[in-house]
Amino acid sequence: MDWGIQNRLNRIIDPTDGRTVMLAVDHGYFLGPTRKLEDPAATIKPLLPSADALMLTRGILRTSVDPATATPMVLRVSGGTSVVGPTLADECLTVSFEDAIRLNVAAVALSIFVGTDHERQTLQSLTELVDEGETYGIPVLAVTAVGKELEKRDARYLGLCCRIAAELGAHFVKTYYCDDFEKVTSSCPVPVVIAGGPKLETEMDALQLAHDAIAQGAAGVDMGRNIWQSDYPVPMIRAVREVVHNNARPAEAHELFLELKAAVDSGKAI
């Protein structure tokens, strides 16, 4: 890779262990004011010190993130659809590369919708974004989106999506965890991070998800709702970090979560 692209990617994915804990707060671009993300600034501020990178839209970056932060930003640059529209797949590029540069982002991200009526346009958008990324030294994250059809999340489909994204030049890929996930990671020549997906029933479930993905080759997580929709979001992101960066077993990370939760309840700083 060009030095600039590798340098920016190293800010997101720690080169010492090849892992990352990204915090996803870009849900509003199609879901609107999601529960516990109604006030983005209030949600983001306490979590920012524990995130290796923040994935968000330019509107939230400009209005809700302290510009003094050193945390790298991964800017979503695709959109144009909503959850109440006919399909989420009909996305286009919504941010110019010049604006991404003005915002000093570490990477740009867009969704691809493989197997839909809009497959070609989203893959074409990816190739255009990669061309510009190579021009300006900014890595591109391809998100293998499934829209409202969550049943698509199997290894054969996600492996197809991730490999296509890598073949078209994406520098890293975000996808879902699934059964036989090692088939997805082993056939993708660029780093793969997993989406947290909808809020799981318990914190332990989310920690198990992160652990299993890492064990099967993921470079990290890009979690949102399973962190900030927790009643104890800071203890939760700290526990996720234990799994991702320190290879903690889910039970060990959950024990840390409970310790930090008790500290919060007693009014202690964590």
Sequence and secondary structure as in RCSB ss.txt:
>XXXX:A:sequence
MDWGIQNRLNRIIDPTDGRTVMLAVDHGYFLGPTRKLEDPAATIKPLLPSADALMLTRGILRTSVDPATATPMVL
RVSGGTSVVGPTLADECLTVSFEDAIRLNVAAVALSIFVGTDHERQTLQSLTELVDEGETYGIPVLAVTAVGKEL
EKRDARYLGLCCRIAAELGAHFVKTYYCDDFEKVTSSCPVPVVIAGGPKLETEMDALQLAHDAIAQGAAGVDMGR
NIWQSDYPVPMIRAVREVVHNNARPAEAHELFLELKAAVDSGKAI
>XXXX:A:secstr
  HHHHHHHHHHSBTTTTBEEEEE  THHHH S TT SSHHHHHHHHGGG SEEEE HHHHHHHS TT  S EEE
E EE   TTSS S   EE S HHHHHHTT SEEEEEE TTSTTHHHHHHHHHHHHHHHHHHT  EEEEE  TT G
GG SHHHHHHHHHHHHHTT SEEEE   TTHHHHHHT SS EEEE  S  SSHHHHHHHHHHHHHTT  EEEESH
HHHTSSSHHHHHHHHHHHHHH   HHHHHHHHHHHHHHHHTT   
